[in-house]
Amino acid sequence: MSADELEIAWGLHGELFYLAIRRWVYDMKTPDDLVSVIRAAVVRFLEGAPAAMRALNTASVAGESRRKRAGRENR
């Protein structure tokens, strides 16, 4: 797993962790039905993470291709 892919996973963790911070540290109101909030977060992650990772891989391949071309041009 790349560092960028790990950041995508940490995003889900951060979203859920911040619910607890809001409730227990800042004593703020949070949704009464946390199950549905967590379910929605997980669904967003599961639907969005594969596309985000594909985009990372596409950008990585494109960047590698540019670096190789630049290396050949500098010879």
PABA-165602 format. One record per atom (N, C-alpha, C): residue number from 1; residue in three letters; atom name; x, y, z. Coordinates in steps of 0.2 Angstrom, whole numbers, plus 5000, padded with zeros to 4 digits. Layout:
N
resi: NUM, resn: Ala, name: CA, c1: X, c2: Y, c3: Z
...
***
This chain:
75
resi: 1, resn: Met, name: N, c1: 5004, c2: 4994, c3: 5000
resi: 1, resn: Met, name: CA, c1: 5000, c2: 5000, c3: 5000
resi: 1, resn: Met, name: C, c1: 5005, c2: 5006, c3: 5000
resi: 2, resn: Ser, name: N, c1: 5003, c2: 5011, c3: 4996
resi: 2, resn: Ser, name: CA, c1: 5007, c2: 5017, c3: 4995
resi: 2, resn: Ser, name: C, c1: 5005, c2: 5022, c3: 5001
resi: 3, resn: Ala, name: N, c1: 5009, c2: 5027, c3: 5002
resi: 3, resn: Ala, name: CA, c1: 5007, c2: 5032, c3: 5007
resi: 3, resn: Ala, name: C, c1: 5001, c2: 5035, c3: 5005
resi: 4, resn: Asp, name: N, c1: 5000, c2: 5037, c3: 4999
resi: 4, resn: Asp, name: CA, c1: 4994, c2: 5040, c3: 4996
resi: 4, resn: Asp, name: C, c1: 4987, c2: 5036, c3: 4998
resi: 5, resn: Glu, name: N, c1: 4988, c2: 5029, c3: 4996
resi: 5, resn: Glu, name: CA, c1: 4983, c2: 5025, c3: 4998
resi: 5, resn: Glu, name: C, c1: 4981, c2: 5024, c3: 5005
resi: 6, resn: Leu, name: N, c1: 4986, c2: 5024, c3: 5009
resi: 6, resn: Leu, name: CA, c1: 4985, c2: 5024, c3: 5016
resi: 6, resn: Leu, name: C, c1: 4982, c2: 5030, c3: 5019
resi: 7, resn: Glu, name: N, c1: 4983, c2: 5036, c3: 5016
resi: 7, resn: Glu, name: CA, c1: 4980, c2: 5042, c3: 5018
resi: 7, resn: Glu, name: C, c1: 4972, c2: 5042, c3: 5016
resi: 8, resn: Ile, name: N, c1: 4970, c2: 5038, c3: 5011
resi: 8, resn: Ile, name: CA, c1: 4963, c2: 5037, c3: 5009
resi: 8, resn: Ile, name: C, c1: 4960, c2: 5034, c3: 5015
resi: 9, resn: Ala, name: N, c1: 4963, c2: 5028, c3: 5017
resi: 9, resn: Ala, name: CA, c1: 4960, c2: 5024, c3: 5023
resi: 9, resn: Ala, name: C, c1: 4960, c2: 5028, c3: 5029
resi: 10, resn: Trp, name: N, c1: 4965, c2: 5032, c3: 5031
resi: 10, resn: Trp, name: CA, c1: 4965, c2: 5037, c3: 5037
resi: 10, resn: Trp, name: C, c1: 4960, c2: 5042, c3: 5036
resi: 11, resn: Gly, name: N, c1: 4957, c2: 5044, c3: 5030
resi: 11, resn: Gly, name: CA, c1: 4952, c2: 5048, c3: 5030
resi: 11, resn: Gly, name: C, c1: 4946, c2: 5046, c3: 5033
resi: 12, resn: Leu, name: N, c1: 4944, c2: 5039, c3: 5032
resi: 12, resn: Leu, name: CA, c1: 4938, c2: 5036, c3: 5035
resi: 12, resn: Leu, name: C, c1: 4939, c2: 5036, c3: 5043
resi: 13, resn: His, name: N, c1: 4945, c2: 5034, c3: 5045
resi: 13, resn: His, name: CA, c1: 4947, c2: 5034, c3: 5052
resi: 13, resn: His, name: C, c1: 4945, c2: 5041, c3: 5055
resi: 14, resn: Gly, name: N, c1: 4948, c2: 5046, c3: 5052
resi: 14, resn: Gly, name: CA, c1: 4947, c2: 5052, c3: 5054
resi: 14, resn: Gly, name: C, c1: 4940, c2: 5055, c3: 5055
resi: 15, resn: Glu, name: N, c1: 4936, c2: 5053, c3: 5050
resi: 15, resn: Glu, name: CA, c1: 4929, c2: 5055, c3: 5050
resi: 15, resn: Glu, name: C, c1: 4926, c2: 5052, c3: 5056
resi: 16, resn: Leu, name: N, c1: 4927, c2: 5046, c3: 5057
resi: 16, resn: Leu, name: CA, c1: 4923, c2: 5042, c3: 5063
resi: 16, resn: Leu, name: C, c1: 4926, c2: 5044, c3: 5069
resi: 17, resn: Phe, name: N, c1: 4933, c2: 5045, c3: 5070
resi: 17, resn: Phe, name: CA, c1: 4936, c2: 5047, c3: 5076
resi: 17, resn: Phe, name: C, c1: 4933, c2: 5054, c3: 5078
resi: 18, resn: Tyr, name: N, c1: 4933, c2: 5059, c3: 5073
resi: 18, resn: Tyr, name: CA, c1: 4931, c2: 5065, c3: 5075
resi: 18, resn: Tyr, name: C, c1: 4923, c2: 5066, c3: 5078
resi: 19, resn: Leu, name: N, c1: 4919, c2: 5061, c3: 5076
resi: 19, resn: Leu, name: CA, c1: 4913, c2: 5060, c3: 5079
resi: 19, resn: Leu, name: C, c1: 4913, c2: 5060, c3: 5087
resi: 20, resn: Ala, name: N, c1: 4918, c2: 5055, c3: 5089
resi: 20, resn: Ala, name: CA, c1: 4919, c2: 5054, c3: 5096
resi: 20, resn: Ala, name: C, c1: 4922, c2: 5060, c3: 5099
resi: 21, resn: Ile, name: N, c1: 4927, c2: 5064, c3: 5095
resi: 21, resn: Ile, name: CA, c1: 4930, c2: 5070, c3: 5098
resi: 21, resn: Ile, name: C, c1: 4925, c2: 5075, c3: 5099
resi: 22, resn: Arg, name: N, c1: 4920, c2: 5076, c3: 5094
resi: 22, resn: Arg, name: CA, c1: 4915, c2: 5081, c3: 5095
resi: 22, resn: Arg, name: C, c1: 4910, c2: 5079, c3: 5101
resi: 23, resn: Arg, name: N, c1: 4909, c2: 5073, c3: 5102
resi: 23, resn: Arg, name: CA, c1: 4904, c2: 5071, c3: 5107
resi: 23, resn: Arg, name: C, c1: 4908, c2: 5071, c3: 5114
resi: 24, resn: Trp, name: N, c1: 4913, c2: 5068, c3: 5115
resi: 24, resn: Trp, name: CA, c1: 4916, c2: 5067, c3: 5121
resi: 24, resn: Trp, name: C, c1: 4922, c2: 5072, c3: 5123
resi: 25, resn: Val, name: N, c1: 4925, c2: 5076, c3: 5119
resi: 25, resn: Val, name: CA, c1: 4930, c2: 5081, c3: 5121
resi: 25, resn: Val, name: C, c1: 4927, c2: 5088, c3: 5120
resi: 26, resn: Tyr, name: N, c1: 4923, c2: 5089, c3: 5115
resi: 26, resn: Tyr, name: CA, c1: 4920, c2: 5096, c3: 5114
resi: 26, resn: Tyr, name: C, c1: 4913, c2: 5096, c3: 5117
resi: 27, resn: Asp, name: N, c1: 4910, c2: 5091, c3: 5119
resi: 27, resn: Asp, name: CA, c1: 4904, c2: 5091, c3: 5122
resi: 27, resn: Asp, name: C, c1: 4899, c2: 5094, c3: 5117
resi: 28, resn: Met, name: N, c1: 4899, c2: 5092, c3: 5111
resi: 28, resn: Met, name: CA, c1: 4895, c2: 5095, c3: 5106
resi: 28, resn: Met, name: C, c1: 4890, c2: 5090, c3: 5104
resi: 29, resn: Lys, name: N, c1: 4884, c2: 5092, c3: 5102
resi: 29, resn: Lys, name: CA, c1: 4879, c2: 5087, c3: 5099
resi: 29, resn: Lys, name: C, c1: 4881, c2: 5083, c3: 5093
resi: 30, resn: Thr, name: N, c1: 4880, c2: 5077, c3: 5093
resi: 30, resn: Thr, name: CA, c1: 4881, c2: 5073, c3: 5088
resi: 30, resn: Thr, name: C, c1: 4875, c2: 5069, c3: 5086
resi: 31, resn: Pro, name: N, c1: 4874, c2: 5067, c3: 5080
resi: 31, resn: Pro, name: CA, c1: 4868, c2: 5063, c3: 5078
resi: 31, resn: Pro, name: C, c1: 4866, c2: 5058, c3: 5083
resi: 32, resn: Asp, name: N, c1: 4859, c2: 5057, c3: 5084
resi: 32, resn: Asp, name: CA, c1: 4857, c2: 5052, c3: 5089
resi: 32, resn: Asp, name: C, c1: 4858, c2: 5045, c3: 5086
resi: 33, resn: Asp, name: N, c1: 4857, c2: 5045, c3: 5080
resi: 33, resn: Asp, name: CA, c1: 4858, c2: 5038, c3: 5076
resi: 33, resn: Asp, name: C, c1: 4865, c2: 5038, c3: 5073
resi: 34, resn: Leu, name: N, c1: 4870, c2: 5036, c3: 5077
resi: 34, resn: Leu, name: CA, c1: 4877, c2: 5035, c3: 5075
resi: 34, resn: Leu, name: C, c1: 4878, c2: 5030, c3: 5070
resi: 35, resn: Val, name: N, c1: 4873, c2: 5024, c3: 5071
resi: 35, resn: Val, name: CA, c1: 4874, c2: 5019, c3: 5066
resi: 35, resn: Val, name: C, c1: 4873, c2: 5021, c3: 5059
resi: 36, resn: Ser, name: N, c1: 4868, c2: 5025, c3: 5058
resi: 36, resn: Ser, name: CA, c1: 4867, c2: 5027, c3: 5051
resi: 36, resn: Ser, name: C, c1: 4872, c2: 5031, c3: 5048
resi: 37, resn: Val, name: N, c1: 4875, c2: 5036, c3: 5053
resi: 37, resn: Val, name: CA, c1: 4880, c2: 5040, c3: 5051
resi: 37, resn: Val, name: C, c1: 4887, c2: 5036, c3: 5049
resi: 38, resn: Ile, name: N, c1: 4888, c2: 5031, c3: 5053
resi: 38, resn: Ile, name: CA, c1: 4894, c2: 5027, c3: 5052
resi: 38, resn: Ile, name: C, c1: 4893, c2: 5023, c3: 5046
resi: 39, resn: Arg, name: N, c1: 4887, c2: 5020, c3: 5045
resi: 39, resn: Arg, name: CA, c1: 4885, c2: 5016, c3: 5039
resi: 39, resn: Arg, name: C, c1: 4886, c2: 5020, c3: 5033
resi: 40, resn: Ala, name: N, c1: 4884, c2: 5026, c3: 5033
resi: 40, resn: Ala, name: CA, c1: 4885, c2: 5031, c3: 5027
resi: 40, resn: Ala, name: C, c1: 4892, c2: 5032, c3: 5026
resi: 41, resn: Ala, name: N, c1: 4896, c2: 5033, c3: 5031
resi: 41, resn: Ala, name: CA, c1: 4903, c2: 5035, c3: 5030
resi: 41, resn: Ala, name: C, c1: 4907, c2: 5029, c3: 5027
resi: 42, resn: Val, name: N, c1: 4905, c2: 5023, c3: 5029
resi: 42, resn: Val, name: CA, c1: 4908, c2: 5017, c3: 5026
resi: 42, resn: Val, name: C, c1: 4906, c2: 5016, c3: 5019
resi: 43, resn: Val, name: N, c1: 4900, c2: 5017, c3: 5018
resi: 43, resn: Val, name: CA, c1: 4898, c2: 5016, c3: 5011
resi: 43, resn: Val, name: C, c1: 4901, c2: 5021, c3: 5006
resi: 44, resn: Arg, name: N, c1: 4902, c2: 5027, c3: 5008
resi: 44, resn: Arg, name: CA, c1: 4905, c2: 5032, c3: 5004
resi: 44, resn: Arg, name: C, c1: 4912, c2: 5030, c3: 5003
resi: 45, resn: Phe, name: N, c1: 4916, c2: 5027, c3: 5009
resi: 45, resn: Phe, name: CA, c1: 4922, c2: 5025, c3: 5008
resi: 45, resn: Phe, name: C, c1: 4923, c2: 5019, c3: 5003
resi: 46, resn: Leu, name: N, c1: 4919, c2: 5014, c3: 5004
resi: 46, resn: Leu, name: CA, c1: 4919, c2: 5009, c3: 4999
resi: 46, resn: Leu, name: C, c1: 4917, c2: 5010, c3: 4992
resi: 47, resn: Glu, name: N, c1: 4913, c2: 5015, c3: 4991
resi: 47, resn: Glu, name: CA, c1: 4911, c2: 5017, c3: 4984
resi: 47, resn: Glu, name: C, c1: 4917, c2: 5022, c3: 4981
resi: 48, resn: Gly, name: N, c1: 4920, c2: 5026, c3: 4986
resi: 48, resn: Gly, name: CA, c1: 4924, c2: 5031, c3: 4983
resi: 48, resn: Gly, name: C, c1: 4931, c2: 5029, c3: 4983
resi: 49, resn: Ala, name: N, c1: 4933, c2: 5025, c3: 4988
resi: 49, resn: Ala, name: CA, c1: 4941, c2: 5023, c3: 4988
resi: 49, resn: Ala, name: C, c1: 4943, c2: 5020, c3: 4982
resi: 50, resn: Pro, name: N, c1: 4940, c2: 5015, c3: 4979
resi: 50, resn: Pro, name: CA, c1: 4943, c2: 5012, c3: 4973
resi: 50, resn: Pro, name: C, c1: 4944, c2: 5017, c3: 4967
resi: 51, resn: Ala, name: N, c1: 4939, c2: 5021, c3: 4966
resi: 51, resn: Ala, name: CA, c1: 4940, c2: 5026, c3: 4961
resi: 51, resn: Ala, name: C, c1: 4946, c2: 5031, c3: 4963
resi: 52, resn: Ala, name: N, c1: 4947, c2: 5033, c3: 4969
resi: 52, resn: Ala, name: CA, c1: 4952, c2: 5037, c3: 4971
resi: 52, resn: Ala, name: C, c1: 4959, c2: 5034, c3: 4971
resi: 53, resn: Met, name: N, c1: 4959, c2: 5027, c3: 4972
resi: 53, resn: Met, name: CA, c1: 4965, c2: 5023, c3: 4971
resi: 53, resn: Met, name: C, c1: 4967, c2: 5022, c3: 4964
resi: 54, resn: Arg, name: N, c1: 4962, c2: 5021, c3: 4960
resi: 54, resn: Arg, name: CA, c1: 4963, c2: 5021, c3: 4953
resi: 54, resn: Arg, name: C, c1: 4966, c2: 5028, c3: 4950
resi: 55, resn: Ala, name: N, c1: 4963, c2: 5033, c3: 4952
resi: 55, resn: Ala, name: CA, c1: 4966, c2: 5040, c3: 4950
resi: 55, resn: Ala, name: C, c1: 4973, c2: 5041, c3: 4953
resi: 56, resn: Leu, name: N, c1: 4975, c2: 5038, c3: 4959
resi: 56, resn: Leu, name: CA, c1: 4982, c2: 5039, c3: 4961
resi: 56, resn: Leu, name: C, c1: 4986, c2: 5035, c3: 4957
resi: 57, resn: Asn, name: N, c1: 4984, c2: 5029, c3: 4955
resi: 57, resn: Asn, name: CA, c1: 4988, c2: 5024, c3: 4951
resi: 57, resn: Asn, name: C, c1: 4989, c2: 5027, c3: 4944
resi: 58, resn: Thr, name: N, c1: 4984, c2: 5030, c3: 4941
resi: 58, resn: Thr, name: CA, c1: 4984, c2: 5034, c3: 4935
resi: 58, resn: Thr, name: C, c1: 4989, c2: 5039, c3: 4935
resi: 59, resn: Ala, name: N, c1: 4988, c2: 5043, c3: 4940
resi: 59, resn: Ala, name: CA, c1: 4993, c2: 5049, c3: 4941
resi: 59, resn: Ala, name: C, c1: 5000, c2: 5047, c3: 4942
resi: 60, resn: Ser, name: N, c1: 5001, c2: 5042, c3: 4945
resi: 60, resn: Ser, name: CA, c1: 5008, c2: 5039, c3: 4947
resi: 60, resn: Ser, name: C, c1: 5011, c2: 5036, c3: 4940
resi: 61, resn: Val, name: N, c1: 5007, c2: 5033, c3: 4936
resi: 61, resn: Val, name: CA, c1: 5009, c2: 5030, c3: 4930
resi: 61, resn: Val, name: C, c1: 5011, c2: 5036, c3: 4925
resi: 62, resn: Ala, name: N, c1: 5007, c2: 5041, c3: 4925
resi: 62, resn: Ala, name: CA, c1: 5008, c2: 5047, c3: 4920
resi: 62, resn: Ala, name: C, c1: 5014, c2: 5050, c3: 4923
resi: 63, resn: Gly, name: N, c1: 5015, c2: 5051, c3: 4929
resi: 63, resn: Gly, name: CA, c1: 5021, c2: 5055, c3: 4932
resi: 63, resn: Gly, name: C, c1: 5027, c2: 5051, c3: 4930
resi: 64, resn: Glu, name: N, c1: 5027, c2: 5044, c3: 4931
resi: 64, resn: Glu, name: CA, c1: 5033, c2: 5040, c3: 4929
resi: 64, resn: Glu, name: C, c1: 5035, c2: 5040, c3: 4922
resi: 65, resn: Ser, name: N, c1: 5029, c2: 5040, c3: 4918
resi: 65, resn: Ser, name: CA, c1: 5031, c2: 5041, c3: 4910
resi: 65, resn: Ser, name: C, c1: 5034, c2: 5048, c3: 4909
resi: 66, resn: Arg, name: N, c1: 5032, c2: 5053, c3: 4912
resi: 66, resn: Arg, name: CA, c1: 5035, c2: 5060, c3: 4911
resi: 66, resn: Arg, name: C, c1: 5042, c2: 5060, c3: 4913
resi: 67, resn: Arg, name: N, c1: 5043, c2: 5057, c3: 4919
resi: 67, resn: Arg, name: CA, c1: 5050, c2: 5056, c3: 4921
resi: 67, resn: Arg, name: C, c1: 5055, c2: 5053, c3: 4917
resi: 68, resn: Lys, name: N, c1: 5052, c2: 5047, c3: 4914
resi: 68, resn: Lys, name: CA, c1: 5056, c2: 5043, c3: 4909
resi: 68, resn: Lys, name: C, c1: 5058, c2: 5047, c3: 4903
resi: 69, resn: Arg, name: N, c1: 5053, c2: 5050, c3: 4900
resi: 69, resn: Arg, name: CA, c1: 5054, c2: 5054, c3: 4894
resi: 69, resn: Arg, name: C, c1: 5059, c2: 5060, c3: 4895
resi: 70, resn: Ala, name: N, c1: 5058, c2: 5063, c3: 4901
resi: 70, resn: Ala, name: CA, c1: 5063, c2: 5069, c3: 4903
resi: 70, resn: Ala, name: C, c1: 5070, c2: 5066, c3: 4904
resi: 71, resn: Gly, name: N, c1: 5071, c2: 5060, c3: 4906
resi: 71, resn: Gly, name: CA, c1: 5077, c2: 5057, c3: 4907
resi: 71, resn: Gly, name: C, c1: 5080, c2: 5055, c3: 4900
resi: 72, resn: Arg, name: N, c1: 5076, c2: 5053, c3: 4895
resi: 72, resn: Arg, name: CA, c1: 5079, c2: 5052, c3: 4889
resi: 72, resn: Arg, name: C, c1: 5081, c2: 5058, c3: 4885
resi: 73, resn: Glu, name: N, c1: 5077, c2: 5063, c3: 4886
resi: 73, resn: Glu, name: CA, c1: 5078, c2: 5070, c3: 4883
resi: 73, resn: Glu, name: C, c1: 5084, c2: 5073, c3: 4886
resi: 74, resn: Asn, name: N, c1: 5086, c2: 5071, c3: 4892
resi: 74, resn: Asn, name: CA, c1: 5092, c2: 5074, c3: 4895
resi: 74, resn: Asn, name: C, c1: 5099, c2: 5071, c3: 4893
resi: 75, resn: Arg, name: N, c1: 5098, c2: 5065, c3: 4889
resi: 75, resn: Arg, name: CA, c1: 5104, c2: 5061, c3: 4887
resi: 75, resn: Arg, name: C, c1: 5108, c2: 5065, c3: 4882
***
